[in-house]
Amino acid sequence: MLAVENLTSRYGRIQVLHGVSLEVAAGEIVTLVGSNGAGKTTLLRAISGVQPATSGTIRFAGQPIDGLTPHRRVMRGIAQVPEGRQVFAPLTVADNLRLGAYRRADREIAADLDDMYALFPALAEKRAAQAGALSGGQQQMLAIARALMARPKLILLDEPSMGLAPRLVEQIFGIIADFRRRGLTVLLVEQNAHAALAIADRGYVIETGSINLSGTGRELLDDARVRTAYLGV
């Protein structure tokens, strides 16, 4: 579904991505792990079109999307849940969800709202509340639900467990694992490498803007280099 080949990207004079290549097959959960500053967020932003790539190619469903604007990529079926949630704080939960569907023109948006409230009961209880008044865990649920309202084929998740209590982390990863049942494909960036690799079909390790290791989730969990660097073992 997604093929990234020799991708580079920079912020001004600072090159962050150095020829990154990876693939995500339809229906997979693929985890990208790496230290802070390794280029994980930049890679997701380049895939969604928010961050310009300076060279390389990105193909989605077999078609190049390098020249497409972010909203065109959303229309193709890519949605991103950004680091730090970035909900629209003054707006209600319901309005945040409707904004997730702003590119859609079908008649099933109301049904999808009900689906999100069933998936995230905490949001149903707070649907009329301002998003800024939600707890951190509720805001993360809202950010994920907002992305799902676009009916994506591929969802990019950037640090979904950041700042959450262990109980909420377990709940969030349970929801992500269940995306397979929904037919979603996931590219997951996550500092909690153990939890992320445990639900992943495959994973990549990125360091200083380059992929230096890949394998199944189980293989990376068992790899001595990953265990030492990211699992604290």
Secondary structure, DSSP 8 states (H G I E B T S, - for coil): -EEEEEEEEEETTEEEEEEEEEEE-TT-EEEEE--TTSSHHHHHHHHHTSS--SEEEEEETTEE-TT--HHHHHHHTEEEE-TT----TTSBHHHHHHHHTTT--SS-HHHHHHHHHHH-HHHHHTTTSBGGGS-HHHHHHHHHHHHHTT--SEEEEE-TTTT--HHHHHHHHHHHHGGGTTT-EEEEE-S-HHHHHHT-SEEEEEETTEEEEEEEHHHHHH-HHHHHHHS--
